[in-house]
Amino acid sequence: MIAVPGFEGRRVAVFGLGRSGLTAARALKAGGAEPVLWDDGISSRMQAEAEGFAVEDLTTADWSQFAALVLSPGVPLTHPKPHWTVDKAKAAGVEIVGDVELFARAIAALPEGERPAVIAITGTNGKSTTTALIGWVLKQAGWTVHVGGNIGIGVLALPAPTAGATYVIEVSSYQLDLTTSFAPTVAILTNISPDHLDRHGGMEGYVAAKARMFNQAWLSLVGVDDQWGRSIATSLAAEGREVREIVTFDSEVELQPGDQYEEDHPSHWVPGGRVEAMGRKIVFDHIELVDLTPAISLPGRHNAQNAAFAFMAARNLGLEHEAVIEGLLTFPGLAHRMETVGRLGKVSFVNDSKATNADAARQALSSYDRVFWIAGGRAKAGGIDDLDDLFPRVQEAFLIGEAAGPFAAALGDTPHRISGDMATAVGQAYHAAAATGRDEVVLLSPAAASFDQFPDFEARGEAFRAAVLNLGATPFGHG
């Protein structure tokens, strides 16, 4: 646990007692504060009381006695309308913070020579893979690394900071909205596409939340495949900040004869340098830095970009080139994110259940020339309309859940059938793929939320895995 200083002997209100709220309360208490907890759920309040915390009804509390309000990232700060605790805190002049801000203050309170490095990753898609990939690369090199945040372990539940350690944390837009002093060593933006717009009041608010992470970063690595990333990178450069652009292309670069990576090449710290993920190669200034061809757990253009982020982050923290390469090529992948779960005959099965929107599904579909696609669930705004340029790659689509009808309409003349449930879709997709006699891919990349048939995307991915194994497929490990 990371103890949070700065509130010794002072009352701090904590609302929302999920994973981040309870962890924040423990971290505040460890730092000497007097956390006062509340939640709308009785069971959450009972758990807090069982741990010995003060639980008080914040609707009737004297807010002038609080030094701060720690708000769960799941609780609305501004939109659709501020939560009542936000209104009370503002009326009393009480600052509002979240767990990442408390983490930032705990790090800043350390003597300068004892502060660990912090790599922070945000973005609409790809942030979990990039977070895990960076953590893997650094751990394989023997570094002391703590990975968490919006992925896995809550940031304040990570081990206490020690000199020479590195924190690799995934940060959501909700968490960033609650930060003021967060100053990562390396800040990474993978990409931006419309998401969570109801919580940010529209696209402008969503982009502004993401951009907050770069306000005090030492180095910013920004994906510029979308207009919002390009705008953030341009603004940072105009301010004279250290920023590298990461851009992707489908085709590989044609290097000049004799061009190869040199250890003393300044690519990893050239101000304003643009790093290009071209096909399976990561390139800077016509110099090939990485060939990802052997990295079977990093398929597709989007994973080449993720690898470029990992390469640049690790190199800028001082990890040697060959150690970075070894880490990238041995990454086992993440469950439910372009995860090959099995193979039966010439048919491979890929679990990309995490693709809960069309933009995420685009990354997966773009990774294959031919695909038998399982899609559907609870559709998000726009459905799969924006994926029509990729429909020629779809040999046949197998549609499940509430979105089956609308997705069928969007597919038009692209071969498709309404399968209804996961087991049926997997069986139908396999038989259709096997009938071609070619090496084929059955891809679960739903482009929709899971909540119509499953509690979360993990349960959906496990249902896919189970259906694949029930066919008699040979299982693969993650990746």
C-alpha positions in Angstrom: 0.0 0.0 0.0 1.1 3.6 -0.7 0.5 5.8 2.4 -0.9 9.2 1.5 0.6 12.2 3.4 -0.6 15.7 3.7 -3.8 15.2 5.6 -2.4 14.2 9.0 -5.1 14.5 11.7 -7.6 16.0 9.3 -11.0 14.6 8.3 -11.3 13.5 4.6 -14.6 12.5 3.1 -14.5 9.4 0.9 -17.6 8.7 -1.3 -17.9 5.5 -3.4 -16.6 2.4 -1.6 -15.7 0.2 -4.5 -12.2 -0.9 -5.1 -10.6 2.5 -5.5 -12.6 4.1 -2.7 -11.8 1.6 0.0 -8.2 1.5 -1.1 -8.0 5.3 -0.9 -9.4 5.2 2.6 -6.8 2.7 3.7 -4.0 4.8 2.1 -5.2 8.0 3.8 -5.5 6.3 7.2 -1.9 4.9 6.7 -0.8 8.5 6.1 -2.4 9.8 9.3 -5.7 11.2 8.0 -9.1 10.5 9.5 -11.2 9.2 6.5 -15.0 9.5 6.8 -16.7 7.1 4.5 -20.1 6.9 2.8 -21.7 5.0 0.0 -25.3 4.6 -1.2 -25.0 0.8 -0.8 -25.6 -0.7 2.6 -23.3 -3.6 2.0 -20.4 -1.3 1.1 -21.0 0.7 4.3 -21.0 -2.5 6.3 -17.7 -3.6 4.8 -16.2 -0.2 5.7 -17.4 -0.4 9.3 -16.1 -4.0 9.5 -12.6 -2.6 8.7 -12.9 -0.1 11.5 -13.5 3.0 9.4 -15.8 5.9 10.4 -18.9 5.7 8.4 -21.1 8.9 8.5 -24.0 10.0 6.4 -22.4 12.7 4.2 -25.8 14.1 3.3 -26.1 15.6 6.8 -22.4 16.1 7.6 -20.7 19.4 8.3 -18.6 19.8 5.2 -16.6 22.7 6.6 -14.8 20.1 8.7 -13.4 18.2 5.7 -10.0 18.8 4.2 -10.9 17.1 0.9 -13.5 14.9 -0.8 -12.1 11.7 -2.4 -14.5 10.8 -5.1 -14.7 7.4 -6.8 -14.0 7.7 -10.5 -17.4 6.0 -11.2 -19.2 9.0 -9.6 -20.1 11.9 -11.9 -18.0 15.0 -11.4 -19.6 17.3 -13.9 -21.9 15.3 -16.3 -24.7 14.4 -16.8 -24.9 16.5 -13.6 -22.6 16.8 -10.6 -23.1 14.3 -7.9 -24.6 15.7 -4.7 -21.3 15.3 -2.8 -19.6 17.4 -5.5 -22.1 20.2 -4.9 -21.6 20.0 -1.2 -17.9 20.0 -1.4 -17.8 23.0 -3.8 -20.2 24.9 -1.6 -17.9 24.4 1.4 -14.7 25.2 -0.6 -13.5 21.6 -0.2 -11.1 20.3 -2.8 -12.2 17.2 -4.8 -9.6 14.6 -5.7 -9.3 11.0 -6.8 -7.0 8.1 -6.2 -4.5 9.0 -8.9 -4.2 12.5 -7.5 -3.5 11.0 -4.0 -0.9 8.8 -5.6 0.7 11.8 -7.3 1.0 13.6 -4.0 2.5 10.6 -2.2 5.2 10.5 -4.9 5.8 14.2 -4.8 6.2 14.2 -1.0 9.3 12.0 -1.3 12.8 13.5 -1.5 13.7 14.0 -5.1 16.4 11.3 -5.2 14.0 8.7 -3.8 11.1 9.2 -6.2 10.3 6.3 -8.5 9.7 6.7 -12.2 6.0 6.8 -13.3 4.8 5.7 -16.7 1.1 6.6 -17.2 -1.0 5.3 -20.1 -4.4 6.6 -21.2 -6.4 6.4 -24.4 -9.7 5.1 -25.7 -8.3 1.7 -26.9 -5.1 -0.1 -26.4 -4.2 1.3 -23.0 -4.4 -2.0 -21.1 -2.2 -3.8 -23.6 0.3 -1.0 -23.7 0.4 -0.9 -19.9 0.9 -4.6 -19.6 3.5 -4.7 -22.4 5.6 -1.9 -20.8 5.4 -3.7 -17.4 6.5 -7.0 -19.0 9.4 -5.4 -20.9 10.8 -3.8 -17.8 10.2 -6.8 -15.5 12.0 -9.1 -18.0 15.0 -6.8 -17.8 15.1 -7.3 -14.0 13.7 -3.9 -13.0 11.5 -3.4 -9.9 8.1 -2.7 -11.6 4.6 -2.2 -10.2 1.7 -2.4 -12.7 -1.8 -1.3 -11.9 -4.2 1.6 -11.8 -7.3 1.2 -14.0 -6.0 -2.3 -14.9 -5.6 -4.9 -12.2 -4.5 -3.5 -8.8 -5.7 -0.1 -7.8 -2.9 2.5 -7.9 -2.9 3.1 -4.1 -2.8 -0.6 -3.4 0.5 -1.0 -5.2 3.7 -1.6 -3.1 5.1 1.5 -1.4 7.6 3.5 -3.4 11.3 2.7 -3.3 14.2 4.4 -5.1 14.8 2.9 -8.5 11.3 1.4 -8.8 9.0 2.1 -11.8 5.2 2.4 -11.6 3.4 1.6 -14.9 -0.2 2.7 -14.5 -3.3 2.8 -16.7 -5.3 5.9 -16.1 -8.9 6.5 -17.3 -10.5 9.8 -18.3 -12.6 9.7 -15.1 -9.5 9.4 -13.0 -7.8 12.2 -14.9 -10.7 14.5 -14.3 -9.9 14.3 -10.6 -6.2 15.2 -10.9 -4.4 18.5 -10.5 -0.7 17.7 -9.8 -0.2 14.4 -11.6 3.3 14.5 -13.1 4.3 11.2 -14.7 7.8 10.7 -16.0 6.4 9.4 -19.3 2.8 10.1 -20.3 1.3 8.0 -23.1 -1.8 8.6 -25.2 -2.6 5.7 -27.4 -5.5 7.1 -29.3 -8.8 9.0 -28.9 -12.2 8.1 -30.4 -15.7 9.1 -29.0 -16.4 7.3 -25.7 -17.9 8.1 -22.3 -19.3 11.3 -23.8 -22.2 11.4 -21.4 -19.7 11.7 -18.5 -17.7 14.5 -20.1 -20.4 16.6 -21.7 -19.3 15.8 -25.2 -16.1 15.2 -27.2 -14.4 18.4 -26.1 -14.6 17.5 -22.4 -13.5 13.9 -23.1 -10.4 15.1 -25.0 -9.6 17.7 -22.3 -9.7 15.0 -19.6 -7.2 12.9 -21.6 -5.0 16.0 -22.2 -4.7 16.7 -18.4 -2.2 13.9 -18.1 0.4 15.8 -20.1 0.3 19.1 -18.1 3.3 18.2 -16.0 4.8 15.2 -17.7 8.6 15.0 -18.4 8.1 13.2 -21.7 4.9 12.8 -23.7 4.3 10.0 -26.2 1.2 10.7 -28.3 -0.5 8.6 -30.9 -1.4 10.8 -33.8 -3.5 8.6 -36.0 -6.6 10.6 -35.0 -7.3 14.3 -35.2 -7.5 14.7 -31.4 -4.1 13.1 -30.8 -2.6 15.3 -33.4 -4.1 18.4 -31.8 -2.7 17.4 -28.4 0.8 16.7 -29.8 0.8 20.0 -31.7 -0.2 22.0 -28.6 2.5 20.3 -26.5 5.2 21.0 -29.1 4.1 24.6 -29.4 4.6 24.9 -25.6 8.2 23.7 -26.0 7.4 20.4 -24.3 9.2 17.1 -24.8 6.8 15.2 -27.1 7.2 12.3 -29.5 4.6 11.4 -32.1 3.8 7.8 -32.7 2.1 7.1 -36.1 1.1 3.9 -37.8 1.0 2.7 -41.5 -0.2 -0.5 -42.9 2.8 -1.0 -45.2 6.4 -1.5 -44.2 9.1 1.1 -44.8 11.7 0.6 -47.5 14.9 1.3 -45.7 17.9 2.7 -47.4 20.7 0.2 -48.1 22.9 -0.3 -45.0 20.4 1.4 -42.7 20.3 -0.3 -39.3 19.9 0.6 -35.7 23.0 2.0 -33.9 23.1 2.1 -30.2 24.3 5.7 -30.2 21.6 6.9 -32.6 19.7 9.7 -30.9 16.3 8.5 -32.0 15.1 7.9 -28.5 15.5 11.4 -27.4 15.4 13.6 -30.4 13.0 16.5 -29.5 9.9 16.4 -31.7 10.9 13.1 -33.3 8.2 11.0 -35.0 8.3 7.3 -34.6 6.6 5.2 -37.2 5.0 1.8 -36.8 5.1 0.6 -40.4 3.6 -2.9 -40.9 5.7 -5.1 -38.5 8.6 -2.6 -38.1 9.1 0.3 -35.8 11.1 3.0 -37.6 12.7 6.3 -36.9 14.3 8.5 -39.5 14.5 5.5 -41.9 16.3 3.5 -39.2 14.7 0.2 -38.3 14.5 0.0 -34.5 12.4 -3.1 -34.1 11.2 -6.0 -36.3 8.0 -7.4 -34.7 7.6 -10.3 -37.1 8.4 -12.9 -34.4 6.1 -11.3 -31.8 3.1 -13.5 -32.3 1.2 -11.9 -29.4 1.3 -8.5 -31.0 -0.6 -8.9 -34.3 -1.9 -6.0 -36.3 -1.1 -2.4 -36.9 -2.5 -1.3 -33.5 -0.2 -3.6 -31.6 2.8 -2.3 -33.6 1.8 1.1 -32.2 1.6 -0.3 -28.7 5.0 -1.8 -29.2 6.4 1.6 -30.3 5.1 3.2 -27.1 6.7 0.5 -25.1 10.0 0.8 -27.0 10.1 4.6 -26.5 9.1 4.5 -22.9 11.7 1.9 -21.9 14.5 3.4 -23.9 13.9 6.9 -22.5 14.1 5.4 -19.0 17.5 3.9 -19.9 16.7 0.3 -20.7 19.2 -1.0 -23.3 18.0 -1.6 -26.8 18.5 -5.4 -26.9 16.7 -5.8 -23.6 13.7 -3.9 -25.0 13.6 -6.1 -28.1 13.7 -9.3 -26.0 10.8 -8.1 -23.9 8.7 -7.1 -26.9 9.2 -10.4 -28.6 8.4 -12.5 -25.6 5.2 -10.7 -24.5 2.6 -13.3 -23.8 -0.4 -11.0 -24.5 -3.5 -10.2 -22.4 -6.6 -12.3 -22.1 -9.5 -11.1 -24.2 -7.4 -8.7 -26.2 -6.4 -10.3 -29.6 -5.8 -13.5 -27.6 -5.4 -16.7 -29.6 -7.3 -19.3 -27.5 -7.1 -22.4 -29.7 -6.7 -24.0 -33.1 -8.6 -26.8 -34.7 -7.3 -28.1 -38.0 -6.5 -25.0 -40.1 -8.8 -22.7 -38.1 -7.4 -20.4 -35.4 -9.7 -18.8 -32.8 -9.0 -15.3 -31.6 -10.7 -13.8 -28.5 -11.0 -10.0 -28.7 -13.9 -9.7 -26.3 -12.5 -6.4 -25.0 -13.5 -4.7 -28.3 -16.6 -3.1 -26.9 -16.9 -0.4 -29.6 -16.4 -0.2 -33.3 -13.1 1.5 -33.1 -11.6 -1.3 -31.1 -13.1 -3.9 -33.5 -11.5 -2.0 -36.4 -8.1 -2.7 -34.9 -8.8 -6.4 -34.8 -10.4 -6.6 -38.3 -7.5 -4.7 -39.8 -5.1 -7.3 -38.5 -6.4 -10.0 -40.9 -7.0 -10.2 -44.7 -9.8 -12.8 -44.2 -11.9 -13.4 -41.1 -15.0 -15.2 -39.9 -16.3 -12.5 -37.5 -18.4 -13.0 -34.4 -20.0 -9.7 -33.4 -22.8 -8.2 -31.4 -24.0 -7.5 -27.9 -25.5 -4.3 -26.7 -24.7 -1.8 -29.4 -23.1 1.6 -28.8 -23.9 4.8 -30.7 -23.2 4.3 -34.4 -23.0 0.5 -34.2 -20.7 -0.9 -36.9 -21.6 1.6 -39.6 -18.0 3.1 -39.6 -16.5 -0.4 -40.3 -18.0 -0.7 -43.8 -14.6 -0.3 -45.4 -13.5 -3.5 -43.7 -16.5 -5.6 -44.6 -14.7 -7.0 -47.7 -12.4 -8.8 -45.3 -15.4 -10.5 -43.6 -16.0 -13.9 -45.2 -19.0 -14.3 -43.0 -20.3 -12.6 -39.9 -22.1 -14.5 -37.0 -24.2 -12.1 -35.0 -25.2 -12.4 -31.3 -27.2 -10.5 -28.7 -29.4 -7.4 -29.0 -27.3 -5.9 -31.8 -27.8 -8.8 -34.1 -30.6 -7.2 -36.1 -29.0 -3.7 -36.5 -25.6 -5.2 -37.3 -27.2 -7.5 -40.0 -28.8 -4.4 -41.5 -25.5 -2.6 -41.5 -23.7 -5.6 -43.1 -26.0 -5.5 -46.1 -24.7 -7.8 -48.8 -21.8 -9.0 -46.6 -22.5 -12.7 -45.8 -23.9 -13.0 -42.4 -26.3 -14.9 -40.2 -28.0 -14.3 -36.9 -26.6 -16.9 -34.5 -28.1 -15.5 -31.3 -25.8 -16.9 -28.7 -22.1 -17.5 -28.3 -21.9 -21.3 -28.5 -24.0 -21.3 -31.7 -21.9 -18.6 -33.3 -18.6 -20.4 -32.5 -19.9 -23.6 -34.0 -21.3 -22.0 -37.1 -18.2 -19.9 -37.6 -15.9 -22.9 -37.3 -17.8 -25.1 -39.7 -17.9 -22.2 -42.3 -14.2 -21.5 -41.9 -13.1 -25.2 -42.0 -15.1 -25.7 -45.2 -12.8 -23.4 -47.1 -9.8 -25.8 -46.6 -7.6 -22.7 -46.0 -5.9 -21.3 -43.0 -8.6 -19.2 -41.5 -9.4 -17.1 -38.4 -12.5 -17.1 -36.3 -12.5 -13.7 -34.6 -14.6 -12.7 -31.6 -14.5 -8.9 -31.8 -18.0 -7.8 -30.7 -17.9 -4.0 -31.4 -20.6 -3.8 -28.6 -20.9 -4.0 -24.9 -21.5 -7.3 -23.2 -24.3 -6.5 -20.8 -27.2 -8.0 -22.7 -25.9 -11.6 -22.3 -22.9 -11.4 -20.0 -21.9 -9.5 -16.8 -18.7 -8.1 -18.4 -16.4 -8.6 -21.4 -14.3 -11.1 -19.4 -17.3 -13.4 -19.0 -18.0 -13.1 -22.7 -14.5 -13.9 -23.6 -14.5 -17.0 -21.3 -17.7 -18.2 -22.9 -16.0 -17.9 -26.3 -13.0 -19.8 -25.0 -15.2 -22.6 -23.6 -17.2 -22.9 -26.8 -13.9 -23.2 -28.8 -12.5 -25.9 -26.5 -15.8 -27.8 -26.6 -15.3 -28.1 -30.3 -12.1 -30.0 -29.5 -9.6 -27.2 -30.4 -6.1 -27.4 -29.0 -5.8 -24.6 -26.4 -3.2 -21.9 -26.6 -1.8 -19.8 -23.7 -2.5 -16.1 -23.6 -1.2 -14.6 -26.9 
